[in-house]
Amino acid sequence: MQRGTLEVLLIGANGLKDTDFLGKMDPYVLLTYRTQEHKSSVAKDQGTKPNWNETFLFTVADFQCDLNLKIMDKDNGSTDDFVGEVTIPIDAVLCEGSIPPRAYNVVRNNKFKGEINIALAFFPEEERCNQDY
């Protein structure tokens, strides 16, 4: 297993299922890799086509796991609404080094809820030689 840094570029989303009856959604994304979690900014009043253009870094070590993105809608005065999620295996980016921007299907209860656009890159940790002098 390679060790290094996984870079996730969260670009935006398209065609998200609208969870607000009045006004526009205020979506944000919770990104999780193993026990590491990041939260994007809230795309205030951007509705079903939010743009973030934010980069997040995760440490990859010892154990390979999937990257999970959970899309939420920020609500004032009540619990935030769950829009849908995406699970991305990272083995391809570990082998290739990078995956250019592409759309991943957002699902909730096995139903399509839109697309989220991200790019991935992996930067391996440099191996250090143990040499006796």
A tleap script that builds the chain and sets N, CA, C and O, in Angstrom:
source leaprc.protein.ff14SB
mol = sequence {
  NMET GLN ARG GLY THR LEU GLU VAL LEU LEU
  ILE GLY ALA ASN GLY LEU LYS ASP THR ASP
  PHE LEU GLY LYS MET ASP PRO TYR VAL LEU
  LEU THR TYR ARG THR GLN GLU HIE LYS SER
  SER VAL ALA LYS ASP GLN GLY THR LYS PRO
  ASN TRP ASN GLU THR PHE LEU PHE THR VAL
  ALA ASP PHE GLN CYS ASP LEU ASN LEU LYS
  ILE MET ASP LYS ASP ASN GLY SER THR ASP
  ASP PHE VAL GLY GLU VAL THR ILE PRO ILE
  ASP ALA VAL LEU CYS GLU GLY SER ILE PRO
  PRO ARG ALA TYR ASN VAL VAL ARG ASN ASN
  LYS PHE LYS GLY GLU ILE ASN ILE ALA LEU
  ALA PHE PHE PRO GLU GLU GLU ARG CYS ASN
  GLN ASP CTYR
}
set mol.1.N position { 0.842 -1.192 0.000 }
set mol.1.CA position { 0.000 0.000 0.000 }
set mol.1.C position { 0.878 1.243 0.000 }
set mol.1.O position { 1.819 1.363 0.784 }
set mol.2.N position { 0.552 2.151 -0.885 }
set mol.2.CA position { 1.288 3.398 -0.942 }
set mol.2.C position { 0.813 4.350 0.147 }
set mol.2.O position { -0.348 4.341 0.556 }
set mol.3.N position { 1.742 5.158 0.593 }
set mol.3.CA position { 1.414 6.223 1.533 }
set mol.3.C position { 1.572 7.543 0.812 }
set mol.3.O position { 2.406 7.678 -0.084 }
set mol.4.N position { 0.778 8.504 1.201 }
set mol.4.CA position { 0.894 9.805 0.584 }
set mol.4.C position { -0.305 10.678 0.879 }
set mol.4.O position { -0.998 10.498 1.880 }
set mol.5.N position { -0.538 11.630 -0.015 }
set mol.5.CA position { -1.619 12.601 0.152 }
set mol.5.C position { -2.603 12.494 -1.006 }
set mol.5.O position { -2.216 12.531 -2.174 }
set mol.6.N position { -3.864 12.363 -0.667 }
set mol.6.CA position { -4.950 12.371 -1.648 }
set mol.6.C position { -5.499 13.790 -1.702 }
set mol.6.O position { -5.920 14.344 -0.686 }
set mol.7.N position { -5.491 14.374 -2.903 }
set mol.7.CA position { -6.018 15.716 -3.101 }
set mol.7.C position { -7.348 15.611 -3.831 }
set mol.7.O position { -7.435 14.997 -4.895 }
set mol.8.N position { -8.376 16.210 -3.259 }
set mol.8.CA position { -9.713 16.194 -3.847 }
set mol.8.C position { -10.085 17.623 -4.214 }
set mol.8.O position { -10.158 18.496 -3.349 }
set mol.9.N position { -10.321 17.856 -5.505 }
set mol.9.CA position { -10.798 19.158 -5.963 }
set mol.9.C position { -12.300 19.058 -6.155 }
set mol.9.O position { -12.772 18.411 -7.089 }
set mol.10.N position { -13.048 19.698 -5.270 }
set mol.10.CA position { -14.506 19.733 -5.336 }
set mol.10.C position { -14.886 20.911 -6.225 }
set mol.10.O position { -14.735 22.068 -5.832 }
set mol.11.N position { -15.379 20.612 -7.420 }
set mol.11.CA position { -15.666 21.654 -8.406 }
set mol.11.C position { -17.077 22.194 -8.251 }
set mol.11.O position { -17.263 23.387 -8.007 }
set mol.12.N position { -18.066 21.335 -8.388 }
set mol.12.CA position { -19.447 21.772 -8.294 }
set mol.12.C position { -20.390 20.607 -8.494 }
set mol.12.O position { -19.969 19.450 -8.506 }
set mol.13.N position { -21.663 20.911 -8.650 }
set mol.13.CA position { -22.678 19.879 -8.862 }
set mol.13.C position { -23.694 20.378 -9.879 }
set mol.13.O position { -23.825 21.578 -10.119 }
set mol.14.N position { -24.409 19.427 -10.468 }
set mol.14.CA position { -25.441 19.750 -11.448 }
set mol.14.C position { -26.685 18.913 -11.198 }
set mol.14.O position { -26.592 17.734 -10.856 }
set mol.15.N position { -27.843 19.524 -11.368 }
set mol.15.CA position { -29.096 18.794 -11.318 }
set mol.15.C position { -29.412 18.133 -9.995 }
set mol.15.O position { -30.072 17.095 -9.966 }
set mol.16.N position { -28.950 18.721 -8.889 }
set mol.16.CA position { -29.264 18.137 -7.593 }
set mol.16.C position { -30.760 18.177 -7.329 }
set mol.16.O position { -31.448 19.105 -7.754 }
set mol.17.N position { -31.253 17.188 -6.640 }
set mol.17.CA position { -32.664 17.149 -6.261 }
set mol.17.C position { -32.909 18.246 -5.239 }
set mol.17.O position { -32.282 18.267 -4.180 }
set mol.18.N position { -33.815 19.153 -5.554 }
set mol.18.CA position { -34.104 20.300 -4.700 }
set mol.18.C position { -34.839 19.853 -3.443 }
set mol.18.O position { -35.878 19.199 -3.529 }
set mol.19.N position { -34.304 20.205 -2.274 }
set mol.19.CA position { -34.937 19.841 -1.004 }
set mol.19.C position { -35.699 21.010 -0.383 }
set mol.19.O position { -36.363 20.841 0.640 }
set mol.20.N position { -35.609 22.190 -0.990 }
set mol.20.CA position { -36.312 23.367 -0.463 }
set mol.20.C position { -37.575 23.643 -1.266 }
set mol.20.O position { -37.574 23.602 -2.497 }
set mol.21.N position { -38.652 23.924 -0.540 }
set mol.21.CA position { -39.908 24.264 -1.210 }
set mol.21.C position { -39.964 25.757 -1.518 }
set mol.21.O position { -40.538 26.172 -2.525 }
set mol.22.N position { -39.368 26.551 -0.648 }
set mol.22.CA position { -39.312 27.996 -0.845 }
set mol.22.C position { -37.859 28.418 -0.903 }
set mol.22.O position { -37.058 27.984 -0.075 }
set mol.23.N position { -37.510 29.237 -1.841 }
set mol.23.CA position { -36.133 29.709 -1.953 }
set mol.23.C position { -35.232 28.678 -2.606 }
set mol.23.O position { -35.690 27.647 -3.098 }
set mol.24.N position { -33.928 28.982 -2.600 }
set mol.24.CA position { -32.939 28.095 -3.204 }
set mol.24.C position { -32.177 27.337 -2.130 }
set mol.24.O position { -31.999 27.819 -1.011 }
set mol.25.N position { -31.727 26.136 -2.495 }
set mol.25.CA position { -30.919 25.333 -1.577 }
set mol.25.C position { -29.595 26.030 -1.287 }
set mol.25.O position { -29.109 26.836 -2.080 }
set mol.26.N position { -29.028 25.700 -0.134 }
set mol.26.CA position { -27.701 26.161 0.278 }
set mol.26.C position { -26.846 24.914 0.512 }
set mol.26.O position { -26.595 24.545 1.659 }
set mol.27.N position { -26.393 24.259 -0.575 }
set mol.27.CA position { -25.690 22.982 -0.411 }
set mol.27.C position { -24.252 23.108 0.075 }
set mol.27.O position { -23.566 24.100 -0.175 }
set mol.28.N position { -23.829 22.075 0.770 }
set mol.28.CA position { -22.437 21.908 1.165 }
set mol.28.C position { -22.126 20.414 1.117 }
set mol.28.O position { -23.033 19.591 0.993 }
set mol.29.N position { -20.844 20.067 1.215 }
set mol.29.CA position { -20.425 18.678 1.090 }
set mol.29.C position { -19.574 18.274 2.283 }
set mol.29.O position { -18.678 19.009 2.698 }
set mol.30.N position { -19.863 17.095 2.832 }
set mol.30.CA position { -19.027 16.481 3.849 }
set mol.30.C position { -18.192 15.424 3.138 }
set mol.30.O position { -18.738 14.485 2.559 }
set mol.31.N position { -16.873 15.572 3.180 }
set mol.31.CA position { -15.954 14.640 2.523 }
set mol.31.C position { -15.294 13.797 3.607 }
set mol.31.O position { -14.741 14.337 4.565 }
set mol.32.N position { -15.350 12.463 3.456 }
set mol.32.CA position { -14.810 11.573 4.472 }
set mol.32.C position { -13.923 10.508 3.835 }
set mol.32.O position { -14.303 9.860 2.860 }
set mol.33.N position { -12.733 10.344 4.409 }
set mol.33.CA position { -11.839 9.245 4.057 }
set mol.33.C position { -11.370 8.645 5.376 }
set mol.33.O position { -10.658 9.293 6.143 }
set mol.34.N position { -11.772 7.403 5.638 }
set mol.34.CA position { -11.532 6.738 6.922 }
set mol.34.C position { -12.051 7.621 8.050 }
set mol.34.O position { -13.249 7.898 8.100 }
set mol.35.N position { -11.190 8.069 8.952 }
set mol.35.CA position { -11.642 8.894 10.079 }
set mol.35.C position { -11.437 10.383 9.826 }
set mol.35.O position { -11.756 11.207 10.684 }
set mol.36.N position { -10.908 10.734 8.653 }
set mol.36.CA position { -10.646 12.133 8.320 }
set mol.36.C position { -11.884 12.733 7.639 }
set mol.36.O position { -12.450 12.138 6.722 }
set mol.37.N position { -12.286 13.903 8.097 }
set mol.37.CA position { -13.468 14.534 7.515 }
set mol.37.C position { -13.204 16.016 7.263 }
set mol.37.O position { -12.568 16.698 8.067 }
set mol.38.N position { -13.705 16.490 6.136 }
set mol.38.CA position { -13.652 17.909 5.799 }
set mol.38.C position { -15.055 18.347 5.397 }
set mol.38.O position { -15.875 17.543 4.954 }
set mol.39.N position { -15.307 19.630 5.560 }
set mol.39.CA position { -16.600 20.203 5.177 }
set mol.39.C position { -16.348 21.368 4.234 }
set mol.39.O position { -15.534 22.246 4.518 }
set mol.40.N position { -17.058 21.367 3.106 }
set mol.40.CA position { -16.927 22.473 2.156 }
set mol.40.C position { -17.642 23.701 2.701 }
set mol.40.O position { -18.357 23.632 3.701 }
set mol.41.N position { -17.437 24.803 2.038 }
set mol.41.CA position { -18.212 25.995 2.364 }
set mol.41.C position { -19.660 25.775 1.909 }
set mol.41.O position { -19.932 24.895 1.091 }
set mol.42.N position { -20.561 26.559 2.430 }
set mol.42.CA position { -21.961 26.493 2.031 }
set mol.42.C position { -22.132 27.358 0.781 }
set mol.42.O position { -21.775 28.536 0.775 }
set mol.43.N position { -22.682 26.759 -0.275 }
set mol.43.CA position { -22.932 27.483 -1.529 }
set mol.43.C position { -24.287 28.184 -1.388 }
set mol.43.O position { -25.307 27.701 -1.880 }
set mol.44.N position { -24.274 29.321 -0.712 }
set mol.44.CA position { -25.507 30.034 -0.353 }
set mol.44.C position { -26.311 30.445 -1.578 }
set mol.44.O position { -25.796 31.074 -2.503 }
set mol.45.N position { -27.585 30.074 -1.559 }
set mol.45.CA position { -28.550 30.416 -2.620 }
set mol.45.C position { -28.114 29.963 -4.015 }
set mol.45.O position { -28.526 30.563 -5.008 }
set mol.46.N position { -27.288 28.911 -4.110 }
set mol.46.CA position { -26.863 28.423 -5.426 }
set mol.46.C position { -27.733 27.286 -5.931 }
set mol.46.O position { -27.532 26.804 -7.046 }
set mol.47.N position { -28.690 26.852 -5.136 }
set mol.47.CA position { -29.681 25.886 -5.596 }
set mol.47.C position { -29.125 24.554 -6.052 }
set mol.47.O position { -28.275 23.960 -5.389 }
set mol.48.N position { -29.617 24.089 -7.200 }
set mol.48.CA position { -29.299 22.745 -7.692 }
set mol.48.C position { -28.020 22.679 -8.521 }
set mol.48.O position { -27.634 21.599 -8.967 }
set mol.49.N position { -27.351 23.825 -8.736 }
set mol.49.CA position { -26.105 23.867 -9.517 }
set mol.49.C position { -25.015 24.648 -8.771 }
set mol.49.O position { -24.531 25.666 -9.268 }
set mol.50.N position { -24.631 24.176 -7.584 }
set mol.50.CA position { -23.636 24.918 -6.807 }
set mol.50.C position { -22.229 24.771 -7.367 }
set mol.50.O position { -21.904 23.786 -8.030 }
set mol.51.N position { -21.400 25.774 -7.086 }
set mol.51.CA position { -19.969 25.749 -7.419 }
set mol.51.C position { -19.183 25.983 -6.138 }
set mol.51.O position { -19.503 26.880 -5.358 }
set mol.52.N position { -18.145 25.166 -5.926 }
set mol.52.CA position { -17.291 25.319 -4.747 }
set mol.52.C position { -15.850 25.657 -5.140 }
set mol.52.O position { -15.273 26.605 -4.607 }
set mol.53.N position { -15.275 24.903 -6.051 }
set mol.53.CA position { -13.864 25.063 -6.425 }
set mol.53.C position { -12.960 25.134 -5.195 }
set mol.53.O position { -12.200 26.085 -5.012 }
set mol.54.N position { -13.067 24.095 -4.355 }
set mol.54.CA position { -12.280 23.990 -3.130 }
set mol.54.C position { -11.450 22.716 -3.171 }
set mol.54.O position { -11.866 21.711 -3.748 }
set mol.55.N position { -10.279 22.763 -2.556 }
set mol.55.CA position { -9.386 21.608 -2.505 }
set mol.55.C position { -9.258 21.102 -1.074 }
set mol.55.O position { -9.136 21.881 -0.128 }
set mol.56.N position { -9.288 19.777 -0.939 }
set mol.56.CA position { -9.173 19.129 0.367 }
set mol.56.C position { -8.088 18.068 0.299 }
set mol.56.O position { -7.932 17.393 -0.719 }
set mol.57.N position { -7.335 17.922 1.389 }
set mol.57.CA position { -6.244 16.954 1.445 }
set mol.57.C position { -6.524 15.894 2.503 }
set mol.57.O position { -6.986 16.190 3.605 }
set mol.58.N position { -6.228 14.642 2.132 }
set mol.58.CA position { -6.383 13.514 3.046 }
set mol.58.C position { -5.075 12.733 3.075 }
set mol.58.O position { -4.408 12.599 2.050 }
set mol.59.N position { -4.711 12.222 4.235 }
set mol.59.CA position { -3.533 11.382 4.375 }
set mol.59.C position { -3.924 9.934 4.115 }
set mol.59.O position { -4.844 9.408 4.741 }
set mol.60.N position { -3.215 9.291 3.183 }
set mol.60.CA position { -3.450 7.891 2.856 }
set mol.60.C position { -2.278 7.100 3.435 }
set mol.60.O position { -1.119 7.358 3.110 }
set mol.61.N position { -2.597 6.128 4.302 }
set mol.61.CA position { -1.535 5.329 4.921 }
set mol.61.C position { -2.064 3.959 5.308 }
set mol.61.O position { -3.141 3.833 5.891 }
set mol.62.N position { -1.305 2.957 4.981 }
set mol.62.CA position { -1.530 1.579 5.416 }
set mol.62.C position { -2.780 0.884 4.883 }
set mol.62.O position { -2.697 -0.271 4.464 }
set mol.63.N position { -3.916 1.541 4.885 }
set mol.63.CA position { -5.160 0.865 4.564 }
set mol.63.C position { -5.930 1.655 3.514 }
set mol.63.O position { -6.160 2.855 3.667 }
set mol.64.N position { -6.318 0.977 2.462 }
set mol.64.CA position { -7.064 1.625 1.380 }
set mol.64.C position { -8.551 1.610 1.695 }
set mol.64.O position { -9.083 0.602 2.160 }
set mol.65.N position { -9.202 2.699 1.448 }
set mol.65.CA position { -10.616 2.847 1.761 }
set mol.65.C position { -11.260 3.693 0.660 }
set mol.65.O position { -10.559 4.232 -0.197 }
set mol.66.N position { -12.573 3.810 0.680 }
set mol.66.CA position { -13.272 4.639 -0.288 }
set mol.66.C position { -13.403 6.064 0.228 }
set mol.66.O position { -13.402 6.308 1.435 }
set mol.67.N position { -13.516 6.993 -0.703 }
set mol.67.CA position { -13.805 8.386 -0.391 }
set mol.67.C position { -15.314 8.556 -0.453 }
set mol.67.O position { -15.947 8.146 -1.426 }
set mol.68.N position { -15.895 9.156 0.580 }
set mol.68.CA position { -17.339 9.362 0.615 }
set mol.68.C position { -17.645 10.851 0.612 }
set mol.68.O position { -17.062 11.614 1.382 }
set mol.69.N position { -18.562 11.262 -0.255 }
set mol.69.CA position { -19.020 12.644 -0.314 }
set mol.69.C position { -20.511 12.659 -0.027 }
set mol.69.O position { -21.293 12.026 -0.737 }
set mol.70.N position { -20.901 13.378 1.007 }
set mol.70.CA position { -22.301 13.477 1.393 }
set mol.70.C position { -22.753 14.914 1.153 }
set mol.70.O position { -22.200 15.845 1.739 }
set mol.71.N position { -23.757 15.098 0.292 }
set mol.71.CA position { -24.252 16.431 -0.029 }
set mol.71.C position { -25.410 16.764 0.901 }
set mol.71.O position { -26.360 15.994 1.043 }
set mol.72.N position { -25.308 17.926 1.528 }
set mol.72.CA position { -26.314 18.384 2.481 }
set mol.72.C position { -26.838 19.756 2.047 }
set mol.72.O position { -26.182 20.486 1.304 }
set mol.73.N position { -28.040 20.084 2.533 }
set mol.73.CA position { -28.633 21.397 2.296 }
set mol.73.C position { -28.752 22.096 3.643 }
set mol.73.O position { -29.480 21.635 4.523 }
set mol.74.N position { -28.041 23.206 3.807 }
set mol.74.CA position { -28.033 23.966 5.059 }
set mol.74.C position { -29.394 24.617 5.270 }
set mol.74.O position { -29.897 25.331 4.403 }
set mol.75.N position { -29.977 24.361 6.430 }
set mol.75.CA position { -31.258 24.970 6.793 }
set mol.75.C position { -31.095 25.750 8.084 }
set mol.75.O position { -30.431 25.289 9.012 }
set mol.76.N position { -31.693 26.921 8.147 }
set mol.76.CA position { -31.668 27.721 9.363 }
set mol.76.C position { -32.870 27.360 10.220 }
set mol.76.O position { -34.003 27.355 9.740 }
set mol.77.N position { -32.622 27.061 11.477 }
set mol.77.CA position { -33.711 26.776 12.395 }
set mol.77.C position { -34.200 25.341 12.374 }
set mol.77.O position { -35.092 24.994 13.149 }
set mol.78.N position { -33.646 24.488 11.511 }
set mol.78.CA position { -34.019 23.076 11.495 }
set mol.78.C position { -32.815 22.236 11.074 }
set mol.78.O position { -31.767 22.766 10.706 }
set mol.79.N position { -32.984 20.946 11.136 }
set mol.79.CA position { -31.900 20.035 10.766 }
set mol.79.C position { -31.612 20.146 9.277 }
set mol.79.O position { -32.532 20.245 8.465 }
set mol.80.N position { -30.324 20.130 8.919 }
set mol.80.CA position { -29.925 20.186 7.511 }
set mol.80.C position { -30.461 18.962 6.777 }
set mol.80.O position { -30.523 17.868 7.337 }
set mol.81.N position { -30.850 19.162 5.506 }
set mol.81.CA position { -31.419 18.084 4.694 }
set mol.81.C position { -30.324 17.301 3.987 }
set mol.81.O position { -29.372 17.874 3.458 }
set mol.82.N position { -30.477 15.972 3.989 }
set mol.82.CA position { -29.583 15.083 3.260 }
set mol.82.C position { -30.052 15.020 1.811 }
set mol.82.O position { -31.185 14.618 1.547 }
set mol.83.N position { -29.190 15.414 0.864 }
set mol.83.CA position { -29.539 15.414 -0.552 }
set mol.83.C position { -29.193 14.070 -1.183 }
set mol.83.O position { -30.013 13.480 -1.886 }
set mol.84.N position { -27.977 13.588 -0.930 }
set mol.84.CA position { -27.518 12.319 -1.485 }
set mol.84.C position { -26.031 12.166 -1.253 }
set mol.84.O position { -25.397 13.026 -0.644 }
set mol.85.N position { -25.467 11.051 -1.749 }
set mol.85.CA position { -24.047 10.812 -1.528 }
set mol.85.C position { -23.410 10.078 -2.685 }
set mol.85.O position { -24.081 9.529 -3.559 }
set mol.86.N position { -22.077 10.089 -2.659 }
set mol.86.CA position { -21.254 9.435 -3.669 }
set mol.86.C position { -20.149 8.687 -2.929 }
set mol.86.O position { -19.541 9.226 -2.004 }
set mol.87.N position { -19.894 7.452 -3.335 }
set mol.87.CA position { -18.770 6.690 -2.806 }
set mol.87.C position { -17.816 6.404 -3.957 }
set mol.87.O position { -18.207 5.832 -4.974 }
set mol.88.N position { -16.554 6.810 -3.783 }
set mol.88.CA position { -15.566 6.688 -4.849 }
set mol.88.C position { -14.399 5.819 -4.376 }
set mol.88.O position { -13.705 6.186 -3.428 }
set mol.89.N position { -14.173 4.671 -5.027 }
set mol.89.CA position { -12.981 3.888 -4.706 }
set mol.89.C position { -11.747 4.677 -5.142 }
set mol.89.O position { -11.735 5.267 -6.223 }
set mol.90.N position { -10.711 4.687 -4.305 }
set mol.90.CA position { -9.534 5.496 -4.641 }
set mol.90.C position { -8.412 4.696 -5.287 }
set mol.90.O position { -7.367 5.266 -5.600 }
set mol.91.N position { -8.593 3.392 -5.499 }
set mol.91.CA position { -7.507 2.587 -6.054 }
set mol.91.C position { -7.058 3.071 -7.430 }
set mol.91.O position { -5.872 2.992 -7.749 }
set mol.92.N position { -7.986 3.574 -8.253 }
set mol.92.CA position { -7.619 4.062 -9.590 }
set mol.92.C position { -6.686 5.265 -9.506 }
set mol.92.O position { -5.717 5.343 -10.261 }
set mol.93.N position { -6.957 6.196 -8.612 }
set mol.93.CA position { -6.105 7.382 -8.490 }
set mol.93.C position { -4.744 7.014 -7.892 }
set mol.93.O position { -3.742 7.659 -8.200 }
set mol.94.N position { -4.699 5.987 -7.044 }
set mol.94.CA position { -3.419 5.553 -6.488 }
set mol.94.C position { -2.539 4.965 -7.587 }
set mol.94.O position { -1.321 5.140 -7.570 }
set mol.95.N position { -3.150 4.272 -8.538 }
set mol.95.CA position { -2.390 3.678 -9.654 }
set mol.95.C position { -2.019 4.709 -10.711 }
set mol.95.O position { -0.886 4.732 -11.193 }
set mol.96.N position { -2.970 5.557 -11.067 }
set mol.96.CA position { -2.780 6.514 -12.166 }
set mol.96.C position { -2.069 7.799 -11.737 }
set mol.96.O position { -1.387 8.424 -12.549 }
set mol.97.N position { -2.220 8.193 -10.490 }
set mol.97.CA position { -1.633 9.442 -10.011 }
set mol.97.C position { -2.613 10.594 -10.033 }
set mol.97.O position { -2.552 11.483 -9.184 }
set mol.98.N position { -3.532 10.583 -11.016 }
set mol.98.CA position { -4.562 11.625 -11.055 }
set mol.98.C position { -5.737 11.174 -11.912 }
set mol.98.O position { -5.593 10.356 -12.821 }
set mol.99.N position { -6.876 11.719 -11.604 }
set mol.99.CA position { -8.084 11.509 -12.396 }
set mol.99.C position { -8.627 12.902 -12.703 }
set mol.99.O position { -8.949 13.654 -11.784 }
set mol.100.N position { -8.732 13.255 -13.995 }
set mol.100.CA position { -9.201 14.602 -14.346 }
set mol.100.C position { -10.650 14.818 -13.898 }
set mol.100.O position { -11.341 13.865 -13.540 }
set mol.101.N position { -11.102 16.067 -13.921 }
set mol.101.CA position { -12.476 16.348 -13.494 }
set mol.101.C position { -13.487 15.472 -14.222 }
set mol.101.O position { -13.436 15.311 -15.441 }
set mol.102.N position { -14.405 14.913 -13.441 }
set mol.102.CA position { -15.477 14.111 -14.015 }
set mol.102.C position { -16.684 14.143 -13.097 }
set mol.102.O position { -16.580 14.499 -11.923 }
set mol.103.N position { -17.832 13.767 -13.645 }
set mol.103.CA position { -19.082 13.763 -12.889 }
set mol.103.C position { -19.319 12.383 -12.286 }
set mol.103.O position { -19.124 11.362 -12.944 }
set mol.104.N position { -19.741 12.371 -11.032 }
set mol.104.CA position { -20.125 11.150 -10.321 }
set mol.104.C position { -21.593 11.273 -9.940 }
set mol.104.O position { -22.049 12.341 -9.532 }
set mol.105.N position { -22.329 10.178 -10.073 }
set mol.105.CA position { -23.748 10.188 -9.737 }
set mol.105.C position { -23.968 10.305 -8.233 }
set mol.105.O position { -23.354 9.589 -7.443 }
set mol.106.N position { -24.851 11.216 -7.855 }
set mol.106.CA position { -25.275 11.374 -6.474 }
set mol.106.C position { -26.523 10.515 -6.302 }
set mol.106.O position { -27.467 10.623 -7.085 }
set mol.107.N position { -26.531 9.661 -5.278 }
set mol.107.CA position { -27.674 8.778 -5.056 }
set mol.107.C position { -28.176 8.891 -3.621 }
set mol.107.O position { -27.434 9.232 -2.699 }
set mol.108.N position { -29.449 8.594 -3.471 }
set mol.108.CA position { -30.088 8.507 -2.162 }
set mol.108.C position { -31.147 7.428 -2.274 }
set mol.108.O position { -32.020 7.502 -3.138 }
set mol.109.N position { -31.079 6.433 -1.414 }
set mol.109.CA position { -31.991 5.287 -1.474 }
set mol.109.C position { -31.992 4.649 -2.864 }
set mol.109.O position { -33.044 4.302 -3.400 }
set mol.110.N position { -30.802 4.502 -3.433 }
set mol.110.CA position { -30.606 3.890 -4.758 }
set mol.110.C position { -31.276 4.652 -5.896 }
set mol.110.O position { -31.510 4.085 -6.964 }
set mol.111.N position { -31.590 5.933 -5.684 }
set mol.111.CA position { -32.199 6.767 -6.724 }
set mol.111.C position { -31.271 7.919 -7.078 }
set mol.111.O position { -30.646 8.517 -6.203 }
set mol.112.N position { -31.187 8.223 -8.357 }
set mol.112.CA position { -30.355 9.310 -8.873 }
set mol.112.C position { -30.855 10.654 -8.357 }
set mol.112.O position { -32.043 10.963 -8.444 }
set mol.113.N position { -29.913 11.463 -7.808 }
set mol.113.CA position { -30.268 12.774 -7.252 }
set mol.113.C position { -29.414 13.902 -7.818 }
set mol.113.O position { -29.390 15.000 -7.261 }
set mol.114.N position { -28.707 13.639 -8.931 }
set mol.114.CA position { -27.867 14.663 -9.543 }
set mol.114.C position { -26.455 14.168 -9.737 }
set mol.114.O position { -26.180 12.974 -9.612 }
set mol.115.N position { -25.546 15.104 -10.049 }
set mol.115.CA position { -24.139 14.776 -10.277 }
set mol.115.C position { -23.253 15.748 -9.514 }
set mol.115.O position { -23.607 16.908 -9.303 }
set mol.116.N position { -22.092 15.247 -9.108 }
set mol.116.CA position { -21.102 16.098 -8.465 }
set mol.116.C position { -19.803 15.960 -9.252 }
set mol.116.O position { -19.419 14.855 -9.633 }
set mol.117.N position { -19.138 17.067 -9.490 }
set mol.117.CA position { -17.918 17.091 -10.297 }
set mol.117.C position { -16.701 17.272 -9.409 }
set mol.117.O position { -16.593 18.239 -8.656 }
set mol.118.N position { -15.775 16.302 -9.519 }
set mol.118.CA position { -14.540 16.393 -8.749 }
set mol.118.C position { -13.365 15.891 -9.582 }
set mol.118.O position { -13.538 15.175 -10.568 }
set mol.119.N position { -12.179 16.284 -9.161 }
set mol.119.CA position { -10.928 15.775 -9.726 }
set mol.119.C position { -10.122 15.220 -8.557 }
set mol.119.O position { -10.227 15.713 -7.434 }
set mol.120.N position { -9.314 14.189 -8.827 }
set mol.120.CA position { -8.525 13.548 -7.784 }
set mol.120.C position { -7.055 13.496 -8.187 }
set mol.120.O position { -6.728 13.357 -9.366 }
set mol.121.N position { -6.181 13.607 -7.206 }
set mol.121.CA position { -4.746 13.438 -7.447 }
set mol.121.C position { -4.140 12.770 -6.225 }
set mol.121.O position { -4.589 12.978 -5.098 }
set mol.122.N position { -3.107 11.958 -6.466 }
set mol.122.CA position { -2.408 11.302 -5.373 }
set mol.122.C position { -0.928 11.636 -5.461 }
set mol.122.O position { -0.309 11.512 -6.518 }
set mol.123.N position { -0.370 12.063 -4.333 }
set mol.123.CA position { 1.036 12.415 -4.249 }
set mol.123.C position { 1.701 11.454 -3.268 }
set mol.123.O position { 1.547 11.593 -2.055 }
set mol.124.N position { 2.449 10.466 -3.804 }
set mol.124.CA position { 3.070 9.485 -2.912 }
set mol.124.C position { 4.135 10.103 -2.026 }
set mol.124.O position { 4.815 11.058 -2.402 }
set mol.125.N position { 4.257 9.532 -0.843 }
set mol.125.CA position { 5.283 9.949 0.093 }
set mol.125.C position { 6.617 9.424 -0.425 }
set mol.125.O position { 6.707 8.279 -0.868 }
set mol.126.N position { 7.628 10.242 -0.372 }
set mol.126.CA position { 8.940 9.800 -0.836 }
set mol.126.C position { 9.488 8.760 0.127 }
set mol.126.O position { 9.450 8.933 1.345 }
set mol.127.N position { 9.996 7.677 -0.446 }
set mol.127.CA position { 10.590 6.626 0.381 }
set mol.127.C position { 11.970 7.067 0.833 }
set mol.127.O position { 12.759 7.632 0.075 }
set mol.128.N position { 12.221 6.786 2.081 }
set mol.128.CA position { 13.532 7.147 2.636 }
set mol.128.C position { 14.368 5.886 2.790 }
set mol.128.O position { 13.885 4.853 3.255 }
set mol.129.N position { 15.588 5.987 2.404 }
set mol.129.CA position { 16.515 4.851 2.521 }
set mol.129.C position { 17.183 4.907 3.880 }
set mol.129.O position { 17.639 5.965 4.316 }
set mol.130.N position { 17.240 3.774 4.542 }
set mol.130.CA position { 17.969 3.689 5.806 }
set mol.130.C position { 19.359 3.178 5.492 }
set mol.130.O position { 19.554 1.996 5.209 }
set mol.131.N position { 20.305 4.064 5.546 }
set mol.131.CA position { 21.679 3.687 5.240 }
set mol.131.C position { 22.550 3.952 6.457 }
set mol.131.O position { 22.412 4.969 7.138 }
set mol.132.N position { 23.449 3.011 6.710 }
set mol.132.CA position { 24.402 3.188 7.811 }
set mol.132.C position { 25.662 3.842 7.250 }
set mol.132.O position { 26.187 3.400 6.228 }
set mol.133.N position { 26.139 4.867 7.897 }
set mol.133.CA position { 27.352 5.544 7.462 }
set mol.133.C position { 28.442 5.310 8.470 }
set mol.133.O position { 29.559 5.798 8.296 }
savepdb mol mol.pdb
quit
